[in-house]
């Protein structure tokens, strides 16, 4: 039965990074410590699946899609960092459907291909998959995590709560009181944070949270179009919609246009991401900028550091967001007869 690198380190009474150095033939460890680690590895039946440290010269970045401007922006930053650091960057995409491709054999094959560092971008990971990644000796950094992460998982994201709050506060400052929210995937931590920022701003403004004003569960135009139509068909429709992605915001803009509404006279719309689609929208989109290119850069830099030293850090990194005001937001239309 094979064991894990972490179990070997614990049995030998050394840090994870020291155990890694010994089992990868690094010379900067005392002979006594080397013997202790090797003895523990033998006693525990550790299968030294970690290859030579040359694997750190390759980074695999895994996306759940490679079509959205969000993904392409993150990839741009990752590519720039890899080139600057002289590393090879391998780009792959998760294939849809079941069964999932992230099996224990897949993680072992990543290690066998000479890849010592993995960056996943909005890719759901289970506890079991995180453990397989650790057992294969592959360093991991997660960008905008979806689903399970552990305290030791290094994640890269933006200040989503603050961004959600700032977007909602902008609409409140313009005079809006009925503000709809187009949500993202329920398992997405960034989506949850943006929703919490939205509700926090409403609460501080003395406005009760209305669950009827929150719809949607995906960052995509067509489903958000349908959700926005549903919001705008309410007996008391919102005068503004905060969408948790630029793609969702485009869905809201389309819904307004299909209903003969003028933006922002009849409906204000705010997005989140500040991708190219925000600038190229039929009406330039007010949105929350999150530094997607920088997130890609930081992810590659951090995962390479982890590949060299597993104990380097184990905490999330959040990059600052800020609101970009363009042409899709304005004061609510005065009520007839008021």
C-alpha positions, 0 to 999 in steps of 0.5 A: 500500500502506498503512502503520501509525502505528508505521511512520510514527513510526519513519520520522519519528523520533518517539514513537507518541503524537507521530505520533498527535497530528500525524495527528489535527491536534493543535496541541501539536507543533512545525511542524518535527515536524509536517512530518516526520511528514506527510512520512513518512506520505505517503512510506509511504502511510499511510492515516490511518484515525484520525478526529478525537480526538472518537472517544475519547468512545466506548468499545466493550466486547466480551464473549464472553458477556453471561449469566454473573455474571462478565461482568455484574460487569465490565460494572457497573464499566465502566458506572460508570467511563464515566458518571463520566468522561462517556464513551459506552459501547457494549456488544457480544457476540461471536457464536459460530461461524465465521468469526469476526467480528473481521476487518480490516474490522470494526476499520476499521468500529469506527474509522469509527463514531467509537470510539477505545477498545476493551475486550475481556473474555475474548475470544480475539484473534490476533496478526493481530487485534491488528495490525488493531486497532493499524492502525485506530488503536483503543486496546485494553485486554484483560480476562482475556486468552485466547490471544495478547497482545503485550508492548505489549498492556495487560491487566487481571486479578486476582492469579490465581496468588496466589488459586489458591494461597490457595484450595489452601492453605486446603484443605491447612490443613483437612487435605485431601491429595487435592484435585481441580482443575476447570480453565478454558479451556486458552488462558486465562491466568487459568486457567493461573495458577490451576492454577499456584497450585494446584500450587505450594501442593501442592509446598510441602506435599510433595504430588506433583502427580497429573494424574488430579485435574485435569479440565475445560476451561471455566467452566460448570456442566454440563461441570464437573458431568460432570468432578466426577462423573469425579473423584468416581468415581476409585478414590481420590477427592478429599476436596476440589475447587478449581474455577477459577470459581464456575460450575465450583464449582456443578457440583461441588456438584451432583455431590456432591449427586447422589452423596448426599454432604454438603458439606462433611462428605464433600466440600469445594468452593472456587470462584473469582470471588465472583459472586452465584452464590457467595452464592446457591448452595444452600450458600454457597460458599467462594471466591476474590474477584476484584474484577470490578467494579473490573476493569471500572472500571480497564479503561475508565479505562486504555483512555481514557488510551491513546486519548489517549496511546498511549505512556502505559503498556504493562504488565499490571495485576493487582488483588488477590484474597482468599479468602472462607470460607463454608460449603462447606469443612471438615476431611476426614471421618475415615477409617473404622477410622483 
